[in-house]
Amino acid sequence: MRSLMRRVLLDTRYTLVGFPTTVIGFVLMVAGFSASVGTLVVWLGVPLLAGTLMMARGFADAERGWLSDVLKRPPVRPRYKPAPPGAGWFRRLVNPMTSGQSWLDLLHGIISLPFAIVAFVLTVVFWVIPLAGLTWPLYGIITSRIPGNMELPELLGLGDGYVVNAVFYVGVGLFFALLMPFMVRGAALLRAGLGRALLTTVAELHERIDDLAEGRAAAVSAEANALRKLERDIHDGPQQRLVSLAMELSRVQRQIAKDPEAAQTTLRSAIGATRETLDELRALSRGIAPPILSDRGLAPALAALAGRCTVPVDLDVQTAERYQASVENAVYFVCAEALTNVAKHSRATVCTVQLIRIGDGLMLTIGDDGVGGASVAKGHGLAGLADRLRAVDGELTVHSPEGGPTAIVAEVPCA
């Protein structure tokens, strides 16, 4: 009830306070635009038009602030095209005319008046009628005539006619009071829809383009980091083992004629090193493209990760659906890296992994009872995971105070 009343009051403020603002803006913009167009031939209209566009921008910014309350969205302001560096005074003067959003601001200031009038009238009507109808029994007594020779009920105006009128007006007041939240909301949305279309749509489009560019850059960064890590792992692991294996086989070649027994011992050591190298290569190949993930999906792949972790893992996967490869890969690698960090750094005794679908998103939660201190700051192991998630419009949240426990939450859209 409180939230409904707050919504009605915010919508009412928007339509009532915005109406005189719209009228003032309409008058100023029409006058400024007309004067500037009429004097363009003598160049006086250029600064007038530029000033009118800047004034329209100010009214548009005020409208955007109100829109955030009505539409329940964070305020979005477009980036107006700045003047080129080193531009002269005339170029800076005409700069507002080169921005398409400036003309949309002016257009909104001119054509929004009819919408503001309709919204204002609807709001006033659906506030006045309920208030007048519900309070009629009070002022009905006051405004009734009081003849001197009436009995007390008639003296107070409480005759049959009064009762009928009271029931009628209170009924009308109740009916309009029930309709008021919907009508006021509709009036606010009628005006706000025009404002959003002309004042924020381009900004939201630019914001989306920036998000896509950021996601693309994050994907490139994540892949580059993954390649560097893979190169480092191959250099520090299998490559060193293969060099050692080559030396062992050379020793076998020298020993086989002189000391066959020593050669057999060296050969057995080389065979063991070969197996260890194969194990490391399999582990690296799982990090590149785990077959179990592409063949069977997230649930078996996460179960395999949990089974290989040196810390006991309590796994809870509540979805068996298949998703886009990019989504499954992102969730898998986040879980793999998080469990690796748990095993290496957390000193935890138990770890929990939960994967659930909530609406159009997957939520992966990884927690442990370790010493904490995990961070997504640059230079930490989790920084690459944040980049990988941004590449698929996901988000990584880490809560890991010193002393623990640690909770890592990855949210990935999957629609």
PEMO-V361857 format. One record per pair of residues at least 12 apart in sequence whose ideal C-beta (glycine too) atoms are under 6 Angstrom apart, sorted by the first residue. I is the first residue (numbers start at 1). J is the second residue. D is the distance in Angstrom with one decimal. If there is no record, write none. Layout:
# PEMO-V361857
I;J;D + I;J;D
This chain:
# PEMO-V361857
8;181;5.1 + 8;184;5.6 + 10;69;5.2 + 11;184;4.9 + 11;185;5.5 + 11;188;3.8 + 12;123;5.7 + 12;184;5.8 + 14;66;5.3 + 14;70;5.2 + 14;188;5.2 + 15;119;4.3 + 15;120;5.6 + 15;123;4.3 + 15;187;5.5 + 15;188;5.6 + 19;116;5.1 + 19;120;4.0 + 22;112;5.6 + 22;113;5.7 + 22;116;3.9 + 25;59;4.3 + 25;109;4.7 + 26;113;4.6 + 29;56;5.6 + 29;109;4.4 + 29;110;5.8 + 32;52;3.4 + 33;52;5.5 + 35;48;5.5 + 36;48;3.7 + 36;49;3.7 + 36;52;5.9 + 50;93;5.5 + 50;96;5.2 + 53;96;4.1 + 53;102;4.4 + 53;106;5.9 + 54;96;5.7 + 56;105;4.2 + 56;106;4.2 + 56;109;4.9 + 57;105;5.2 + 59;109;5.4 + 60;105;3.9 + 60;199;5.3 + 63;195;5.1 + 64;77;6.0 + 64;199;5.6 + 67;192;5.6 + 67;195;5.3 + 70;188;5.2 + 70;192;4.6 + 71;192;5.8 + 76;200;4.6 + 76;203;4.6 + 76;204;5.7 + 78;101;4.7 + 78;202;5.7 + 78;203;3.7 + 80;99;5.1 + 81;98;6.0 + 81;99;4.5 + 83;95;4.3 + 101;202;5.7 + 104;198;4.8 + 108;198;4.2 + 108;199;5.8 + 112;194;5.8 + 115;190;6.0 + 115;191;4.6 + 115;194;5.3 + 116;191;5.8 + 119;187;4.0 + 119;190;5.6 + 119;191;4.4 + 122;183;5.7 + 122;187;4.0 + 123;184;5.4 + 123;187;5.3 + 126;176;6.0 + 126;180;4.4 + 126;183;4.6 + 126;184;5.9 + 129;176;4.3 + 130;173;4.8 + 130;176;4.6 + 130;177;3.9 + 130;180;5.9 + 133;169;4.6 + 133;170;6.0 + 133;172;4.5 + 133;173;2.3 + 134;173;3.9 + 136;169;3.8 + 137;166;4.8 + 141;157;5.0 + 144;157;3.3 + 215;390;5.3 + 215;391;5.2 + 218;387;4.1 + 218;390;3.8 + 218;391;4.8 + 219;391;3.3 + 221;387;4.9 + 222;384;5.7 + 222;387;4.2 + 222;388;4.1 + 222;391;5.9 + 225;384;4.6 + 233;284;6.0 + 237;280;4.7 + 238;277;5.3 + 238;280;5.1 + 238;281;5.5 + 241;273;5.8 + 241;277;4.3 + 245;270;5.7 + 245;273;5.1 + 248;266;5.7 + 248;270;4.1 + 249;270;5.9 + 251;266;5.2 + 252;266;4.9 + 252;267;5.2 + 292;304;5.5 + 293;328;6.0 + 293;332;5.3 + 297;322;5.3 + 298;328;5.5 + 299;317;4.5 + 299;320;5.8 + 301;332;5.5 + 302;317;5.9 + 302;335;5.7 + 305;335;5.7 + 305;336;5.5 + 305;339;5.7 + 309;339;4.7 + 309;343;5.7 + 310;343;4.7 + 311;342;5.4 + 311;343;5.6 + 311;348;5.4 + 311;351;5.0 + 312;350;5.4 + 313;351;4.8 + 313;353;5.8 + 314;352;4.7 + 315;353;5.0 + 316;354;4.4 + 317;355;4.7 + 318;356;4.5 + 319;357;4.6 + 323;414;4.9 + 326;392;5.3 + 327;412;5.5 + 327;414;5.2 + 330;388;5.6 + 330;389;5.9 + 330;392;5.0 + 330;412;5.6 + 331;364;5.4 + 331;412;6.0 + 334;385;5.1 + 334;410;4.7 + 337;385;5.5 + 338;366;4.5 + 338;408;5.3 + 341;381;5.4 + 342;368;5.0 + 346;368;5.0 + 346;370;2.9 + 347;370;5.1 + 347;371;5.3 + 348;368;3.8 + 348;369;5.2 + 348;370;3.4 + 349;369;6.0 + 350;369;5.8 + 351;368;4.4 + 352;367;4.7 + 353;366;5.3 + 360;415;3.7 + 361;411;5.5 + 361;413;5.3 + 362;412;4.8 + 362;414;4.9 + 363;411;5.4 + 364;410;4.3 + 365;409;5.2 + 366;408;4.5 + 367;407;4.7 + 368;406;5.2 + 369;405;5.0 + 370;404;5.1 + 371;404;5.4 + 372;400;4.5 + 372;401;5.2 + 372;402;5.3 + 372;403;5.4 + 372;404;3.8 + 372;406;5.3 + 373;402;5.5 + 374;398;5.6 + 374;400;3.8 + 374;406;5.2 + 376;398;5.3 + 389;410;5.9 + 392;412;5.8 + 393;413;5.2 + 394;411;5.8 + 394;412;4.0 + 395;411;5.0 + 396;410;5.3 + 397;409;4.5
